[in-house]
Structure formats: C-alpha cells, structure tokens
Amino acid sequence: MTRYRSILALILVLGSLLVAAPASFAAPDDYIVQPGDTLAAISIQLLGSSGRYREIVQLTNALHQTDDRYPFIDNPHRIAVGWRLAIPDGKASALYITSVTPGVIMDIIPGDAAPKGILRSIAQGVAPNSAAETVTLTFYEVPTALLAKLATPMLSMSSPTAIERWGRDYLFHPVGTGPYRFQEWIPNRRIVLAANTGYWGEGAESNHLVYQVVPASADRLAALQAGVVDVAYDLSAADLAAAEADPDLALYRTLPLSTGYLAINRDWANAAGEQPLQDVRVRQAIAHAIDKQGIAQALLPHTGSPARSFVPPVFWNDDEELPTYEYNPARARVLLAEAGYPAGFTTALWVMTAPRSYFPDPVGVGEAIQADLREVGIEAEIVHRDWADYVDGLHRGEHALGLLGWMPDAPDPDSYFQALFSGADRQFGAGPPNADLDVLLARARREIDPDAREALYRHAHAIVHGLVPGVPLTHNGAAFASRQSLNGLTPSLFDAWSTVGHDQDALIIAHSRDAAGLDVAGAVDGESFAVGAQLYEGLTAFEPGTARIIPALAESWTVSEDGLAWTFTLRQGVTFHDGTPVDAAAVVYNLERMWDPSHPNRVISRQSFAYWTYFFGGFRGEMVKE
C-alpha cells in the first residue's frame, strides 16, 4: 500500500486531475507484449473487455514514475514488443486517472479503429505573457458551430468539488457560476434560487427566483391574474388569447428555432409525363401564391411568425434585409403563364396528420395552402399517410409538394443549411440543388469569424432563394405571459431573468412540470435547462435576444489555421457558488465527465449525455462499427 500511495501523491503533484475511492489496486500481474498484440486484445484476454485497456495504460504509467521497468505509454495505438505492462487485479479500477500525460486528456482508440466522435484531446495551459489559464480542444475534423454548442446549458460548468461532495445527489445540489445560486428544491412544488452576490458580471435584479409547478394551464393563468405568480409558461391557446386580452398582462413570444416549410420535388411528373415543377417560374409562382402571414395569424396566432428564410430570424442581424417571395397571387398567375401554364395544372400536396412542433395544426396549414394554390389555378389534391410512410415517401421523392419542418440540434445556421441542402437529400427532389451551394456551405462550416460566417450564410440564402427548392412558411416557438409591471425582460434562447427588475423580493415563474434534475450536462428536458440557465454558464454565451456569441467564462479564444485546435483563455477571478475557482482543471474535469463514459462521477446523471453525441458525434474511446 505504501508504494501505491506514493505513486498517487506524485501524480497529484504533477497536476493530473484525480478522483480517489476507498480502495486500491492489487499487485499487478505483469504482461510482456508479444508480436501482433494490441492493448484492446490484451484487455479482452486478461480483463474480459476491450474498454478496460485504459486501466492498463493508467497503471503502467503510474508505475513508470518510480520503476523504469515499466514504459510510459504516450500513444495507446502503439505498443512495442517486449514492453512490460501492468495488469490490474481484474476488478474495476478504484483509481481514476484522467490523463496519461499530465494536463492532457486524449481520445484513446485502440489499433487502427476510427473514432466515432470528433474530439481528439482536451488540454490545460497558461496564456502567453499572462497569468490567465487556458483550455485547448483539438479535433479530428473542424467542429461546426462549436461556439454555439459551448453556449448551451448542456455544456456549462459545474463545481468539481460539489460533484465530488454530493455524488449521485448532485442532481439536487447544483453549484455553478451563474447570476443565481441554488437555495431549495421541493420536488413537484418549487425550486428557489437566490441572487449570487459574488457574481463576476452584472448581478441579478431580483433577490430570489422561484420556479413554481402549477400543472393546469387555467390555474397558471388564474395565478398570474391574481398576482400570485409573475410569469406563466405553457398556457393553452385559449388561455394565451385570454392573457392577450387582459390589459394587466403582457404576452411574449420565445425566440423560435423551428421552421415549417413546403418541400417541392422538381422531379415529380404527372400522368402525362410532364414535369411542371422543373421550371423555376412555376416554383416561384407557388411561393408567391401562399399567404404565409395569414397562415401564421390564423393557425399559429401566439407562437408563430411568417418565414423569410429557412433559418429563423434569431440568427440574422437584420432579417428584413433577406429577399423573400411576398404574397402576390397576381404575380403568381403571370409566372405560371410565362411557364406555359396559363390555366394552371393539377398536382398533389402531402400533409401530415399528427401535430408537429413546427406545425401544431398541419391539416389546417395544408388546407390553407390548397386554397391559396387554387386561387392561382393550381389544383392540389391533399394526400395523408401515416407518419412513418409519410417521411419515407418524401425521402423517396414520391411527393410533388409536401409539408415538412426542421428543429436543429444546435442553435446555428449550419444546423439548418447542412440538414436541408447538403448531400443527396430527397426532401427537395433531386439531391443538392446546386454545386456552388455545397462549396459555399463547406466554406461556411470552416469559417471562424462570426461576421464572415453570417455573410456566407446570407449568400447561401440568396442561392436557395433563387432556386426555390421549397418555400419557408412559418417559424414557431412558444409564448408566455407576464405581469405588465416587469421591466428588462428580453426573451432569449435560454431566458436570462437576472436583468428583470421587480418590486418584490422574489420573481415567481409558473411552469407545468418540475425539472427532471439540475445536473444539466446530462439533462434533456426544457424545465431543467430553464433553471440551469440561471445557475450555470459555459465558456461562451448567447447575447440576450439573439443567437450571436459573446464571451462568458472564456474571455477570448483563438483558433489554429486549420480550424482543428481551439484555445480558450479563461476569465480570471471567477469562482463557483461554493467559492472554488473556475480554473483550467475545473473546465477539463467538466468536459471530460461529459466525454468519457468511464468517468466515475458521470453516473450521477439520470440521462446519457445525449447532447454530447449530437454535438460531437461520440464519446471518448467510442469507435465506428464496421
């Protein structure tokens, strides 16, 4: 035991982040590497699992510190014949060493396997000519929309000390860096947050923030009208209308992220073999024929707005500058006549029957479009199918016109353009609509400068607008009501309540459901994110009311010329709510806990860190299956 305690102490001095458990390794049974061996194969043979090769690396490197008979394995892909490897006693390691190199966490993929994820390493350091600490992320390929992903609650920073202290109960004892700190949680009743008096930025205007669970929409509205709560979410359409009519209340739309659109299949042919949708003038006529404003007002009255682009306006500096096809039936008739269809033509319009987030009433939307097209001479027969058959048929190109929509994984224009226009996407008929667009989107994915990225995506919008592969119809979000007395309220992607002035001690927000847990790195529910956005911060943040990126716990960042290495310089003097520092070691701890399935304090989350795979493709050590 003395020898292993000495090793552990030495590693701590060297700066690796360690988590100790009240157990130890048994004396290892050494293994001498033979020709053809790989760490994965050795791990399967001796420990019963290829994934336990990390334990061999960790124990061998630990012993190397005091015994030169053991090599230092700096690259698990390469081991040499004759090397002496230390093999654990067959039980799961009680000692978790995050790095085979102090301060650096590498992806570990045995043999010649391909990594499933794109993250290659996480390293801590110090900024040149400064006392500020840095964290560098390196990738196998350029990470798209990295700054936006880092700004979400799912990649925010928790106190490692608090995680170690509470273990599984950290779900109910969150400690972050945000303008509010955790005070109380009575499940299915309320969560109480208190202003963080030591906040590094502008402090919270209200002393307390309370999330109250009120299951029924009518009860939430009544509580708001009575002044029992200050804000009410998740109101029904009827209650939203009542709130809008109440002079003492105000109605706010959340920033919409979904886009509902009409897909146009240019390859569609009628019974006579004619392909009217091949003509861009016909597609333009369809776009001019649809009254998007009328659809939004009638069918999404409190939550939706007409769309100018496939990308919601939250991502554009000035959405009104984007070209669009305004509602103009007379122009539609002229275009149809120019294309050789003065009397119009007959086609089919696919409409889903089940409500979607982007179309709460898809049948109503379909019928409105059918009526608009009929006004310009296009007779569109509505086709309904079960959802699975509907989607499969659209992707096979069986439709002529079809309703679809999109909600991105990450709040960034790339999440729309790549999904809808890149690759052989049958939603629009014949694959990518334009080779120049593919090149432009590839360039935009690699661009680092936010203003330059926006310019590229504006160019992409112009190309899509000219080709008319479909018609963006509406953007839909949600709505909430508040008392008129609230000041400083700016609906944002993740609402920031710290700026809201209030004449009472507590600002009370009514939700229909309780949060699932406040370890938001592993959460998937909106209620957890809503509360977590007040408690936690990430390296970057969204400017309130927009999707533009601003510094947060990282005050600045630099990117290598090839876009594969991102170095974040941490803001100095920031502490977690428990007083511990937000330093490079803490950031590395957080990111590794999300990345590495074998991290000992990953199991406290109720979820599977699903957003990490959305953002980065896979976890540490996860390989592409053949």
Secondary structure, DSSP 8 states (H G I E B T S, - for coil): -HHHHHHHHHHHHHT--EE--S--------EE--TT--HHHHHHHHHS-GGGHHHHHHHHHHHHTT-TTS---S-TT---TT-EE----SS--S-EE--SBTTEEE----TT--BSSSEEEEEEEE-TTSS-EEEEEEESS--TTHHHHHTSGGG----HHHHHHHGGGGGGS---SSSEEEEEEETTTEEEEEE-TT-SSS--SSSEEEEEE--SHHHHHHHHHTTS-SEE-S--HHHHHHHHH-TTEEEEE----EEEEEEE-TT---TTS--GGGSHHHHHHHHHH--HHHHHHHHSTTTEEE-SSSS-GGGSS-GGGS------HHHHHHHHHHTT-TT-EEEEEE--SS--SS-SSHHHHHHHHHHHHHHTTEEEEEE---HHHHHHHHHTT--SEEEEEE--SSSSTHHHHHHHHSSS-GGGSSS-S-HHHHHHHHHHHH---HHHHHHHHHHHHHHHHHH-SEEEEEEE--EEEEETT-BS----SS--GGG-B-SSSEEEEEESS--S-S-GGG--SHHHHHHHHHH---SEEE-TTS--EEESSEEEEEE-TTS-EEEEEE-TT-B-TTS-B--HHHHHHHHHHHH-TT-TTSTTSSS--HHHHHHHSS-TT-B---
